[in-house]
């Protein structure tokens, strides 16, 4: 049964990722936005965008890096945001096609 609905994206959600403790989650949508949510209240804690469609989203798995949000985009990039400041802090541009998934390996 549905326990809660989260309203905030203008188009369909493409991917979500929960923080390690489950208190927050990130979503990305065809509306070209990524959002960070409070799981309990449903409040949007932050909205991030590059102007391109984010195809996947991940919260950094390291406990000390849970403020780092990464997204793979339709324009062949991975972008990194600091959710504490709202700023884009890094961009990885050497992909040959759209980035559909992000996986952390070797101790993050």
C-alpha positions as CSV (number, residue, x, y, z in Angstrom):
1,X,0.0,0.0,0.0
2,X,1.1,3.5,-0.7
3,X,2.4,5.2,2.5
4,X,3.4,8.6,1.1
5,X,3.5,10.5,-2.1
6,X,6.1,13.1,-2.8
7,X,5.1,16.0,-5.1
8,X,7.6,18.3,-6.7
9,X,8.7,17.3,-10.1
10,X,6.9,18.7,-13.2
11,X,7.5,15.5,-15.2
12,X,8.1,11.8,-14.5
13,X,10.8,10.7,-12.1
14,X,13.6,8.7,-13.7
15,X,15.7,7.6,-10.7
16,X,16.0,7.9,-6.9
17,X,18.7,7.1,-4.3
18,X,18.4,7.0,-0.5
19,X,21.0,8.3,1.9
20,X,22.7,5.6,4.1
21,X,20.4,6.3,7.1
22,X,17.2,6.6,5.0
23,X,16.4,10.1,6.2
24,X,16.9,11.7,2.8
25,X,16.7,10.7,-0.8
26,X,17.6,12.2,-4.1
27,X,15.4,12.1,-7.3
28,X,16.0,13.0,-10.9
29,X,13.3,13.7,-13.5
30,X,12.6,14.4,-17.1
31,X,11.9,18.0,-16.0
32,X,15.8,18.4,-16.0
33,X,15.9,18.7,-12.2
34,X,17.4,16.8,-9.3
35,X,15.9,17.2,-5.9
36,X,16.9,16.2,-2.4
37,X,14.0,15.3,-0.1
38,X,13.4,14.8,3.6
39,X,12.0,11.2,3.7
40,X,9.8,11.8,6.8
41,X,8.3,15.2,6.0
42,X,8.4,15.1,2.2
43,X,9.9,18.6,2.1
44,X,12.3,19.4,-0.8
45,X,15.7,20.3,0.8
46,X,17.3,21.4,-2.4
47,X,16.8,21.5,-6.2
48,X,19.7,21.2,-8.7
49,X,20.0,21.5,-12.4
50,X,22.4,21.7,-15.3
51,X,19.7,22.4,-17.9
52,X,20.0,18.8,-19.2
53,X,18.0,15.7,-18.4
54,X,19.6,13.8,-15.5
55,X,19.2,10.0,-16.2
56,X,20.5,8.7,-12.9
57,X,21.3,10.1,-9.5
58,X,23.4,8.9,-6.5
59,X,24.2,10.1,-3.0
60,X,27.8,9.4,-2.2
61,X,27.9,6.2,0.0
62,X,30.7,7.4,2.3
63,X,29.3,8.6,5.6
64,X,31.4,11.7,5.5
65,X,30.4,12.5,2.0
66,X,26.6,12.1,2.2
67,X,26.3,15.8,1.1
68,X,27.7,14.9,-2.3
69,X,25.1,14.2,-5.1
70,X,26.1,12.9,-8.5
71,X,24.0,12.7,-11.6
72,X,24.6,11.1,-15.0
73,X,23.1,13.3,-17.8
74,X,21.8,13.0,-21.3
75,X,24.7,15.2,-22.6
76,X,27.4,12.6,-21.8
77,X,28.4,14.0,-18.4
78,X,28.5,13.2,-14.7
79,X,27.9,16.2,-12.6
80,X,28.7,16.5,-8.9
81,X,26.8,18.9,-6.5
82,X,27.5,19.8,-2.9
83,X,24.0,19.8,-1.2
84,X,25.3,21.9,1.7
85,X,26.1,24.8,-0.6
86,X,23.9,24.0,-3.7
87,X,26.9,24.5,-5.9
88,X,28.1,22.2,-8.8
89,X,31.6,21.2,-7.7
90,X,32.8,18.9,-10.5
91,X,31.9,17.8,-14.0
92,X,33.2,14.7,-15.7
93,X,33.0,15.1,-19.5
94,X,34.8,12.2,-21.2
95,X,31.9,9.9,-21.7
96,X,31.0,8.7,-25.2
97,X,27.3,8.7,-24.6
98,X,24.5,9.5,-22.2
99,X,25.3,8.3,-18.6
100,X,22.6,6.0,-17.4
101,X,24.1,4.6,-14.2
102,X,26.6,5.5,-11.5
103,X,28.3,2.9,-9.3
104,X,30.9,3.5,-6.6
105,X,33.7,0.9,-6.3
106,X,36.9,0.3,-4.3
107,X,36.0,2.0,-1.1
108,X,33.9,4.6,-2.8
